[in-house]
Each structure stands twice: as C-alpha cells, then as structure tokens.
Amino acid sequence: MPFTVAIIGRPNVGKSTLFNRLTGRRHAIVDDTPGVTRDRREGNAEIGDLTFRLVDTAGLEDADDEKLEGRMRRQTEQAIDQADAAMFMIDARAGVTPVDEHFAAWLRTRPTPVILLANKCEGNAAEAGRLEAYGMGIGEPIAVSAEHGQGLGELYDALQEVAKAAFADLEDSPFNDADEHDEDDASRPLQLAIVGRPNVGKSTMVNYLLGEDRMLTGPEAGITRDAISIPWQWQGRDIQLVDTAGMRRKARVAEKLEKLSVADSLRAVQYAEVVVLVLDSNAILDKQDLTIARNVIEEGRALIIVVNKWDAADDRKASLQRLSDRLQTSLPQVRGIPILTCSAKTGKGMDKIMPTVFEIYEVWNARIPTAELNRWFMAMLEAHPPPVVSGRRLKLRYVTQAKARPPTFVLFSSRAEKIPESYLRYLANGLRDDFGLSGIPLRLMPKKSDNPYADRAK
C-alpha cells in the first residue's frame, strides 16, 4: 500500500486545486466560494516517480462541535490521525491569519509529521506571507502554486522523507503501487454509486455500510457536495463505493456550486456499474426520483431502489403499493427492479443491500451462448411470427449478443428499419422472462443484414 498524505488548512486556501493537480484529474469541485469541500475525498497521486494516497479535507474552522463546521473539522481530524503526514496549506497572499496560527499550535501537539505549504506564490505579492509563515513553528514553508504547478520539486523532496519514514521497516518501499487494480483485471472493484434527492439518508447509509462515520451527516439538507469515492471490501470482494450529492429538480438548481455538485453526481452514475437509488419513505418516487431512475437506466446501469427511513413511514403498505404502481407506469421498459426497505439510522434491513447488489450485478453481466439464444429465437418466431409490413412479411434471420454490462443484443434482418417497436418489445420481454434478465436495462438493436446480391448487375 502507498503512504497517505492529508491536505489540511482553512477554507479557500487552494487544497482542492492541489488535490486535482496531484491526482491528475478534476476529482474535487473547485470554486471561489469558501468551504466547498465538506467530506474527505481520496485519490491516487503522484509527483515524478513517487506515488501516494492523497486526502482532500474540509477547511479547518474554529467552531462548536455540534455545528456543521465543527462536524467538518472532526472529519479532518480523523484524516490527520489516519495519515502518514499532513500538508498544512496557507494562503501566502493573505498572510498568516489567527485561524492559521490556532491550528498550527494544535498541529504541534499531534504526532503526525507536517509539511507547511505557502500557496499562491506565483507572484511577488505572496513573498511577505511566505516569510511570515516561518513564525508558525511547524517547519520551513514550501512556496507552491497549486493552480500553476509551481514548487512541486520542493514538495517532492519533502514527501520523499515522509515515504522513507513510512516504510522504514520494510525492505522495499512500494512507492509505485498506488493503483492496486488493473482495469483489465477480473478482480477489479465493483463500482457502486449511492444516489438520490437531498436529505434522504445517502451518507448515513454509506456510514452504516462502512461501519464508521466516514461521511459527514446531519439534519441539514445538501451537506454532501462532491461525489466521494471510498475503497471498501465486503465479504472479501473489492468495492469502490461512491456517495453523491443530492440531486434536486433541474428547475430548482440555480447556484453554480449546486450545478457542479449535480454534474459530479451524474458523472458518478456514468462510471458506476450498480446504482442504489435512495428514496424517503414518506415521499416515494416523486418526479425527481423518476428522473434520476431514468438517467440510470439510459446510462445502462443496474438499478436498485432502497426506501430509507422505513421506521418512520406513515403507511407502509400504501407506500409500497404506490411505488410499485409508479414503476409499472413510468418505467415499464425495466421490469423487476429490486426494491428494498430499510432504516440506515437503526440498521434494520441494511443487511439485504449488498447481497442484492451482487445479485443484480451478476444479471447485468449475463452472457447467453449464441446457439441457445437462436433456439429461443426460433421458438419466439414460431409462437408469434413477425408482422406483415408493406404487403410483405418481415424476415428475421438471427440474433446474437453483442456485449454484456448491460446485455445488448443485435437482431439481423434485411428490412431492420421496418420492425415495429411492439415486436421488439415482445422479443425483449421474452429475453427477460426466459433468461432471467429482469430488473436491468436490456438493449435489442435491429441491424440490416448484408444482401450478397445487392451489387450484382442485373
């Protein structure tokens, strides 16, 4: 395993910008608004030949423990305690603030080694602030510019010392082992995203699954802003668990920051394999829930619906009936979506989620042998022959599975464009029923077969 480094500092000093630069991707949302980052975000980072695990944290603020800012600070403190080193960042242009001094004094009491970074040093205006940082008593400040990539050579030297200390007892330091799973490896992690509207309990659910207070939670709606990806194991199987920001109706999303959060959540769905849509038991499957569900299905992802806060449901029987009716009328193209009920707060029903995730994942990965598929196809044609179009009966030649994830089938015919949607639905429903493909997106695409006589001169 690589060593771990946490980036800490007060809000809006450039922590997420540095995180994005070192990880090589726009993992973290960056905006001029202070306090954008609230949860810990992790990623594999590298400088030169040095690779390590990097943790972006919420801005440090001196606030009461019960307030949102205080709970954010506790998350940052946990990140520091679990890291091999902390990079304490200040804004050199603004100089050393009382908040910087307060947390510098606190860091001096911690055993975690500290690397002091004076950010925004791309111009002479920051020199005074960098020199002022010497007085904080936590080492020599390294002048960097996270936005422009300056000072990374000096940061590399400092991290080399951290790496040596972290692996002092090992013969070989696994600096180049940041990515444990090759993308082509069959044992790569299952990508699991938790999505839903704000304040339905997504982060509480993630914390229960992980068995720790990893995600920031509270009564406030919209606490989670980034899509936070967390490596995890369930019964020996590697999982990349992604908690996402709540997605409100598009018409209600006006602020730039919320638009970025929603875009991050939609991106998490695109990269997921299985998506858990979390609903509130007293507001089941409203218009926005259906919009999210349709987006998951259009992306071709396996979907599970989990009704949270079931212990607080007003009328459980009526709620489930309403959910079932709305699924049948609004998502008829995906029959048999798994529906679970639970309470993430008490843990009741939570033990059913992961087994269901792997069950639907296996269906989503299903492959049907071509010979078996075409025997089924001939039986379907015999039971219900293709219709007559423009005075001629359609000739459907054969069907093959082009890929899995989701199962995608290609239907060959000389007049593929003439096949009615109703007949394609008949075949798709037959595939679901006869091969156990319920509850997942399924694609059946007609394709014109080649005519060997088309180019022959008459």
Buried (B, 14 or more C-beta within 10 A) or exposed (E): EBBBBBBBBBBBBBBBBBBBBBBEEBBBBBBEEEBBBBBBBBBBBBBEEBBBBBBBBBBBBEEEEEEBBEBBBEBBBBBBEEBBBBBBBBBBBBBBBEBBBBBBEEBEEEEBBBBBBBBBBBEEEBBEBBBBBBEBEBBEBBBBBBBEEBBBEBBBEBBBEBBEEBBEEEEEBBBEEBEBEEEEEEEEBBBBBBBBBBBBBBBBBBBBBBEEBBBBBBEEEBBBBBBBBBEBEBEEBBBBBBBBBBBBEEEEBEEEBBEBBBBBBBBBBEBBBBBBBBBBBEEBBEEBBBBBBBBBBEBBBBBBBBBBBBBEBEEEEEBBEEBEEBBEEBBEEBBBBBBBBBBBBEEEBBEBBBEBBBBBBEBBBBEBEEEEBBEBBEEBEEEEEBEEEEEEEBEBEBBBBEEEBBBBBBBBBBBBEBBEEEBBEBBBBBBBEBBEBBBBBBEBEBBEBEEEEEEEEE
